Amino acid sequence: MQKLTKQSLLKHCSYIDGRWMDSEQTFEVFNPASGEVISQLCESSASQVAQAINAADNALAVWQALSETDRARLLERWQGLMRESLDDLAYLLTLEQGKPLNEAKGEILHAANYVKLYSELAAQLTEPKPAACAEHQSATVYRRPIGVVTAITPWNFPCSMVLRKAAAALAAGCTVVLKPSELTPLSALALAQLSIEAGIPAGVFSVVVGSNAQAIGEILTQHPKVAKLSFTGSTAVGKKLLQQCAFGVKRTAMELGGNAPFIVFEDADLDAAVEGAIAAKFRNAGQTCISANRFLVQQSIAEEFIAKLVEKTKALKVGNGFDEVHQIGPLINQRASDKMLKIIDTAIEQGAQLLDGGKPVESPGHFFQPTILTNITADMAIFHQEIFGPIVSIATFDNEAQAIQLANQSDQGLCGYLYTSNQQRISRIVRLLQLGMLGINQARLSNPAAPFGGIKQSGMGREGGHYGIEEYLDYQYVCQMK
């Protein structure tokens, strides 16, 4: 931790109602690149989690008493402090999550862009909207903040996932209680410290940390003062949280699992498609919800595409994210590495061919070789599961109809990628693919102003732009006799 220039960003306990709250029980946070313990953090007790929610409820009046301009000013100051602390925040992020330092910096800047965007949108929320009505009436629609929001965020993007939820909710006039992953809590606690420095009032933004995710989640979903839960994580966990929210009829936003198809037609620019494949698959070691999962390549160009992809993949360097020569960092823990081995072994048993990689890297950390599997078919387990690691699985198709059928053959519909030079084909396929997001001849979709989210079992609700802020608003219709 001696590399932190601002030691106040390193925290060891929850931030609740403007105070750092200790407890007797602790849990450990590990560096996935070395397996070493980074820090011991205090476990949040059930009473502390409830205290955070009650404080958020009490802070609603304080936060909403501020003008939208004042709230926007505080958010603007918060994102400015993030940019000023970029190197320290990136250091903490790489230390606890493992991704290359340049990727960590990119994530923090992207997160700050969300806060900046929502600071600008906050000032637009006061204007009532007229509604059509009879001549003898006047009708107005007002937008009101929904209240206390709880959020549960994952370990793969421990900064940006926090802020695209919290910034939108705060801009709308809500208060937030956040539970970050127990694997990567340090980034969220550092953001809480910066919120103090920005002047955000006590109770408006609290962070509770702990290793008992199930127990904390039950309180965040069932406390009577919670109006909404926003969750990013697996579909299986999301379903459980939805059940818990149902009894209280709480609003939810769910960004769940993905199984992104990466479709390459014979008329595509193959070099661009290969570059896109590298970016879409290996960013964050494949540990992203929008990571390319199923590579669908037209049979006529499959051999050439695979040869180019293998060549590019062999050139990737795996290692500690603090060394700038490495493009791929570690998997988050040993369980993730074991999962990769099981996926590969099962695929080979079912008929897949291993072309490259396939093993953990011999090192103290949880590094795994970039892996390429071919001869994948739709009846294999790998075709239907979210890999969440550096494994490329390649299937082939003969024609456009088959490509669409294979792409849609999933109960998830978060994101996909399409490479073709045929504009008429693009127009047809965009309407037919069952996806919430689609990249065409590009693999980088991140845009704070765009709606991020999926369909089918990939979740509900959207984050980003005005779509994201509306997730935290209620609408009040007022009809008055003239």
C-alpha positions, 0 to 999 in steps of 0.5 A: 500500500506504500504506492498510494499517494493518498493513504486516506483512500485505503479503508478497512470498514463500512461507511454508514451515515457519514462514519466509518463503522468498525466491527469485531469480525473481519474478512480478507481481501486477496490479490488475484495476481499473487494470492497474497492478502491485501487487507483485512476488512470489518464485516458489516453486522445485520444491525449496521446494514439496517442502520445504513438503510435507516440513515438513507431514509432519514437523509432523503429529506436533506438530499431532496431539499437541495436544489437539482443544481446543488446536487449536480454541483456535488456530483460534479465535484465527486467526479472531479476528485476521481479524476484527480485520484486516477492513479491511486484508484487505478492502483487499488483496482488492479491490486484487488481485481487484477486487470491491467493498469491501463484497463483500470484507468480506463474503467475509472475514467469511464465511471467518472464520465457516468457521474459527469453525465448524471450531474448534467441530467440532474438539473433537467428533472424539475420541469413538469411535463404537460399531458393531453387532456380535455379542454376544461382540464389541465394535466401535468406529469411530475417526476419524483425520486423513488426513495431509498435505493440499495445496490449490489455490484460485482467484482469484475468492474468494481468502480464503474458498476458502482457509479453508473448505479449510484450516480443516476440514483443520486442525480434523481434525488434518491439515497443509496446503500451499496454492497460491493463484492466482498472480493473487491470492496476497496474501490467502493470504499475509496469512492465513499471517501471521495464522496465525503471530500466532495461534500455529499451529506451523511447518509446519502451514500453508504457502503456496507462490506462483508463476506456474507453476501446472502445475509446482507442481500436479504436485508437490502431486498426486504427492509421495509424502507427500501424502494428499489434494488439494483443488481448486477451479477449472475442470472441465478443470483438475480432470480433469488433477489427478485423473489426476495423483492417480490414480497415488498413489491419493490422495484428492481433493475437486473443486469444479469448474465450474458452469452454474447454471439460474435458473428462473422460473415464471409464478406467481413473485413477479417483483420478487423473481425480478428481485432474485434474478437481479441478486444471482445473476448480478452478484455479483463481476461474475458470476465465481462458480461458483454464478453464474446461467448459464442463465435459464429463464423461462416464456414467458407472463411472459418479456416482463415479466420481461425488461423489469424485469431490463433496467431493474434492470441499467441502474441498476447502476454498474460501476467501481473497487471502492474507490468505494462507488457501484459494484456491479460491479467489473472482470473479473480480466484481459484474457483474461476480457474477451476471452472475454466478447466471444467468447461474445457474438459467437458467441451473436449469430451463432447467433441470440441478441438483444442487449438491453443491454450487450455491450462492455468499459467504456472505462477502464484496467481490465478492466471489462465492461458488464452484458449481457443476451442473449435468444432463447437456445436449447439448441443454442447454445454459450452454453447449455452453457458456464460464462460466468464474467462479467456476461452474462445469457442468457435462454431460455424454456419452456412447461411444467414438464416442459420447464423440468426438461429444459432445466435438466438439459441440462448435464454440470455440476450444481453449483447452481441457482435456482427461483422459484415460489409453488407448493409442490407444484411445489417438492416435485416439482422438488427431486427431479428437478433434477440439482444439488448445491445449490438456492436456492428463491425466494432467491439467497443460498446461502452457509452455512458449516454446509451442504454446498457442492458439486456432482454430475456434472462439477461435482466430488466431495466437500463443503465446509462443516459436518461434511460438510467436516471428514469429507473429511479423516478416515479411519475405523478399525474395531476389533473386539475379542473380549469 
